[in-house]
Amino acid sequence: MRIGFIGLGNMGGPMALNVLKAGHTMVVTDLRHELAKPHLAQGATWGDTPKAVAQVSEVVFTSLPGPREVEAVALGAGGILEGAARGTVYVDLSTNSATLIRKIHGVCAERGVDVLDAPVSGGVPGARSGKLAVLVGGDAALYRRVKPVLDSIGDKVTWVGSIGCGTVAKLVHNMVSACSRMAIAEGMTLGVKAGVAPEVLLDALSKGSFGQGRVLKDMIPNTVFPGAFDDVNFALKLLRKDVGLATELGREYHVPMMIAALAEQQLEEALRRGWGDKDSMTFFRLQEERAGVELRTGKRGA
């Protein structure tokens, strides 16, 4: 299949390489030409603009920082819609705005261009290994047609409903994740200040049943305990963006989201501290300051 891929950053770059490895032909573009070097070395070709990419592609993927970039690339001057022929499929892998992807879907439908939203979850390691959850929204028959390509991006590809539903599911996932991490920070600082060693307390929480496996078994022992906030798996500024998109969705549908609003304010405070490019778990430091205790063991977990 002729694939176009726009956005070759920390997530998009490895995802595009995995699509190439699956045997598809590919044309790529990014604001930074140097990011395309490994793709060009594997046989991809370069497109100067999103329009140029779309002109030669059956399926066009975007992996971009957020809604502003997605709208510009999809609908702006020199964008995908200007170059896409009728029957072209546009798949957005970004964590985006549900309202925007539905708008893009409507505009593209008028030109005979199909759209799926397919945000991914699993971080940079998952993008490299191809072990990502891919949450897809859009027409079910279109999803089935594109799924063989999506299977080269992630090992857990799931159709979750009509257009925008993949984005809604991803935003809910990330909002719940952000809120639960903050609750764990409160509990950890309380337990440590009350006399329990942090690694012992973590073990006790890990044996519970509230389902925070990755946070408890990976993020806390390997990022918080050693204070390795510069080893970025998922940047704090991106989590702030995702929670903001979730609270925006709540306002749109008049759903009270007090915990999410609190999480948003905590992430905003962390951004004000200049921590945006650090790992998203850096917000633990805010609670540590309030509690007057640090959750450090001086070593990484297993």
Wavefront OBJ file of the C-alpha trace (Angstrom):
o trace
v 0.000 0.000 0.000
v 1.196 3.559 -0.714
v 1.562 5.246 2.669
v 2.199 8.882 3.514
v 3.556 9.736 6.955
v 3.679 13.294 8.320
v 5.463 13.900 11.631
v 8.622 11.943 12.433
v 9.227 12.897 16.059
v 9.707 10.636 19.072
v 6.493 8.722 18.368
v 5.961 9.240 14.649
v 9.500 8.356 13.610
v 9.535 4.819 14.988
v 5.920 4.165 13.992
v 6.735 5.122 10.409
v 9.759 2.812 10.421
v 7.582 -0.084 11.564
v 5.149 0.579 8.701
v 8.085 0.562 6.293
v 9.332 -2.722 7.737
v 5.904 -4.235 7.023
v 6.619 -3.799 3.303
v 4.627 -0.708 2.412
v 5.968 2.049 0.174
v 6.180 5.403 1.915
v 6.614 9.127 1.389
v 7.425 11.175 4.487
v 7.710 14.757 5.605
v 8.485 16.719 8.757
v 9.496 20.269 9.623
v 12.970 18.839 10.314
v 14.367 17.053 7.273
v 17.069 15.337 9.331
v 14.456 13.242 11.151
v 13.706 11.446 7.886
v 17.224 10.052 7.446
v 16.468 6.547 8.782
v 13.275 6.363 6.711
v 14.971 7.494 3.519
v 17.699 4.938 4.185
v 15.002 2.247 4.319
v 13.554 3.259 0.962
v 11.055 5.994 1.780
v 10.908 9.121 -0.356
v 10.624 12.755 0.763
v 7.654 15.050 0.200
v 8.186 18.785 0.565
v 4.700 19.460 1.945
v 1.725 17.559 3.398
v -0.032 18.256 0.082
v 2.787 16.576 -1.827
v 2.634 13.572 0.501
v -1.133 13.214 0.052
v -0.916 13.454 -3.735
v 0.952 10.141 -3.988
v -0.596 8.221 -1.072
v -3.541 5.894 -0.549
v -3.392 6.312 3.230
v -1.909 9.362 4.970
v -0.898 9.244 8.633
v -0.150 12.198 10.899
v 1.642 12.048 14.242
v 1.736 15.626 15.508
v 2.008 17.495 18.840
v -1.596 18.679 19.131
v -4.778 20.133 17.613
v -3.215 23.304 16.186
v -0.682 21.355 14.169
v -3.238 18.743 13.077
v -5.666 21.384 11.784
v -2.918 23.220 9.895
v -1.546 20.059 8.294
v -4.957 18.611 7.427
v -6.883 21.695 6.311
v -4.354 24.530 5.910
v -2.543 25.871 2.871
v -0.385 23.155 1.340
v -2.145 20.623 3.552
v -3.438 17.091 3.117
v -6.867 18.042 1.817
v -5.364 20.088 -1.005
v -3.485 17.051 -2.287
v -5.726 14.106 -1.448
v -7.719 12.460 -4.227
v -11.209 11.069 -3.665
v -10.937 7.763 -1.818
v -7.781 8.726 0.058
v -7.822 7.734 3.741
v -6.474 10.138 6.356
v -5.580 8.620 9.761
v -4.571 10.882 12.650
v -2.415 9.098 15.236
v -2.030 12.241 17.375
v -3.683 12.812 20.728
v -6.031 15.445 19.402
v -9.282 17.270 20.108
v -12.387 15.147 19.503
v -14.262 18.223 18.293
v -11.520 19.064 15.798
v -11.206 15.562 14.339
v -14.977 15.508 13.842
v -14.744 18.869 12.079
v -11.932 17.560 9.870
v -13.995 14.451 9.131
v -16.911 16.583 7.972
v -14.808 18.845 5.775
v -12.955 15.925 4.221
v -16.174 13.997 3.565
v -17.336 16.808 1.295
v -14.259 16.123 -0.871
v -14.564 12.327 -0.791
v -11.660 11.847 1.625
v -12.162 9.350 4.477
v -10.922 10.028 8.019
v -10.119 7.869 11.041
v -8.805 9.035 14.402
v -6.379 6.518 15.896
v -4.464 7.873 18.900
v -1.876 5.540 20.368
v -0.826 4.640 23.893
v 2.404 3.016 25.008
v 5.022 5.753 24.893
v 8.253 5.882 22.953
v 9.322 2.312 23.879
v 6.015 1.017 22.510
v 6.393 3.050 19.330
v 9.818 1.509 18.763
v 8.783 -2.064 19.521
v 5.393 -1.923 17.814
v 3.694 -2.713 21.119
v 1.137 0.094 21.228
v -2.558 0.313 21.913
v -4.230 1.982 18.932
v -7.724 3.325 19.671
v -9.587 3.845 16.414
v -12.673 5.941 15.751
v -14.540 6.084 12.435
v -16.427 3.941 9.964
v -16.105 0.258 10.898
v -15.654 -0.954 7.323
v -12.953 1.660 6.727
v -11.270 0.557 9.959
v -11.189 -3.040 8.752
v -9.645 -1.943 5.462
v -6.845 -0.004 7.142
v -6.284 -2.379 10.081
v -3.479 -4.378 8.387
v -1.398 -1.181 8.306
v -2.373 -0.273 11.872
v -1.249 -3.749 12.965
v 2.304 -2.782 11.982
v 2.071 0.188 14.387
v 0.589 -1.508 17.441
v -0.193 -4.959 18.785
v -3.454 -3.904 20.439
v -5.504 -2.241 17.683
v -9.114 -1.642 18.734
v -12.121 -0.034 17.063
v -13.961 1.976 19.730
v -16.787 3.624 17.776
v -17.636 6.432 15.380
v -15.313 9.273 14.410
v -13.800 10.979 17.427
v -14.385 8.042 19.763
v -10.764 6.952 19.611
v -9.753 10.445 20.720
v -12.376 10.527 23.476
v -11.174 7.148 24.776
v -7.543 8.295 24.704
v -8.323 11.550 26.518
v -10.327 9.712 29.173
v -7.468 7.223 29.563
v -4.870 9.948 29.997
v -7.062 12.062 32.268
v -7.746 9.094 34.564
v -4.067 8.232 34.484
v -3.082 11.760 35.507
v -5.627 11.915 38.333
v -4.711 8.499 39.747
v -0.987 9.311 39.742
v -1.659 12.380 41.874
v -3.666 10.324 44.352
v -0.749 7.887 44.579
v 1.629 10.797 45.227
v -0.516 11.890 48.189
v -0.660 8.358 49.568
v 3.047 7.739 49.137
v 4.084 10.953 50.855
v 1.618 10.307 53.697
v 2.879 6.751 54.204
v 6.558 7.731 54.089
v 6.083 10.656 56.474
v 4.208 8.316 58.830
v 7.190 5.978 58.947
v 6.892 3.406 56.158
v 9.919 2.972 53.881
v 8.991 4.003 50.324
v 9.883 0.697 48.690
v 7.915 -1.236 51.330
v 4.911 1.032 50.863
v 5.127 0.616 47.098
v 5.167 -3.158 47.501
v 2.029 -2.966 49.627
v 0.275 -0.817 47.021
v 1.417 -3.082 44.193
v -0.304 -6.026 45.854
v -3.590 -4.148 45.885
v -6.283 -4.387 43.226
v -6.734 -0.864 41.892
v -4.967 -1.541 38.607
v -2.110 0.961 38.553
v 0.347 -1.632 37.284
v 2.564 0.536 35.095
v 2.644 3.461 37.521
v 3.511 1.258 40.464
v 5.806 -1.242 38.760
v 7.652 1.053 36.364
v 7.152 4.805 36.728
v 7.538 5.146 40.501
v 10.508 2.780 40.973
v 12.361 3.860 37.822
v 11.600 7.588 37.717
v 10.424 8.867 41.122
v 12.572 6.777 43.467
v 15.873 7.656 41.712
v 14.649 11.162 40.786
v 15.249 10.392 37.105
v 12.896 13.075 35.820
v 15.216 13.982 32.930
v 14.797 10.484 31.430
v 11.667 11.335 29.488
v 9.196 8.626 28.536
v 6.220 10.997 28.206
v 6.838 14.728 28.577
v 4.985 16.642 31.275
v 3.890 19.308 28.772
v 2.166 16.633 26.686
v 0.278 15.275 29.699
v -0.764 18.870 30.497
v -2.039 19.196 26.937
v -3.985 15.919 27.114
v -5.647 16.717 30.460
v -6.542 20.153 29.111
v -8.173 18.528 26.093
v -10.114 16.209 28.428
v -11.428 19.072 30.581
v -12.311 20.933 27.383
v -14.319 17.893 26.318
v -16.048 17.883 29.712
v -17.044 21.529 29.332
v -18.375 20.845 25.874
v -20.675 18.130 27.230
v -21.375 19.863 30.600
v -19.731 17.079 32.617
v -18.307 18.218 36.003
v -14.632 17.169 36.228
v -13.340 18.392 39.570
v -10.472 15.932 39.852
v -9.381 16.558 36.282
v -9.504 20.313 36.912
v -7.308 19.870 39.965
v -4.919 17.733 37.931
v -4.836 20.397 35.243
v -3.893 23.050 37.793
v -1.159 20.840 39.230
v 0.299 20.290 35.775
v 0.080 24.009 35.079
v 2.045 24.694 38.258
v 4.683 22.188 37.135
v 4.907 23.988 33.790
v 5.405 27.278 35.614
v 8.343 25.647 37.384
v 9.901 25.034 33.969
v 9.388 21.267 34.042
v 7.514 20.931 30.753
v 10.259 18.975 28.986
v 10.852 16.649 31.941
v 9.071 13.348 32.425
v 5.386 13.632 33.292
v 6.030 12.028 36.700
v 7.885 15.219 37.720
v 4.654 16.539 39.234
v 5.369 14.216 42.202
v 7.841 16.902 43.287
v 4.984 19.336 43.990
v 3.384 16.961 46.484
v 6.759 16.107 47.969
v 7.338 19.814 48.661
v 3.910 20.199 50.265
v 4.432 17.137 52.442
v 8.026 17.947 53.334
v 9.356 14.538 52.315
v 11.052 13.027 49.267
v 10.289 9.584 47.830
v 13.891 8.696 47.033
v 15.668 5.387 47.488
v 18.794 6.322 45.512
v 18.318 3.414 43.117
v 16.057 2.250 40.332
v 13.609 -0.572 40.711
v 13.960 -3.957 39.070
l 1 2 3 4 5 6 7 8 9 10 11 12 13 14 15 16 17 18 19 20 21 22 23 24 25 26 27 28 29 30 31 32 33 34 35 36 37 38 39 40 41 42 43 44 45 46 47 48 49 50 51 52 53 54 55 56 57 58 59 60 61 62 63 64 65 66 67 68 69 70 71 72 73 74 75 76 77 78 79 80 81 82 83 84 85 86 87 88 89 90 91 92 93 94 95 96 97 98 99 100 101 102 103 104 105 106 107 108 109 110 111 112 113 114 115 116 117 118 119 120 121 122 123 124 125 126 127 128 129 130 131 132 133 134 135 136 137 138 139 140 141 142 143 144 145 146 147 148 149 150 151 152 153 154 155 156 157 158 159 160 161 162 163 164 165 166 167 168 169 170 171 172 173 174 175 176 177 178 179 180 181 182 183 184 185 186 187 188 189 190 191 192 193 194 195 196 197 198 199 200 201 202 203 204 205 206 207 208 209 210 211 212 213 214 215 216 217 218 219 220 221 222 223 224 225 226 227 228 229 230 231 232 233 234 235 236 237 238 239 240 241 242 243 244 245 246 247 248 249 250 251 252 253 254 255 256 257 258 259 260 261 262 263 264 265 266 267 268 269 270 271 272 273 274 275 276 277 278 279 280 281 282 283 284 285 286 287 288 289 290 291 292 293 294 295 296 297 298 299 300 301 302
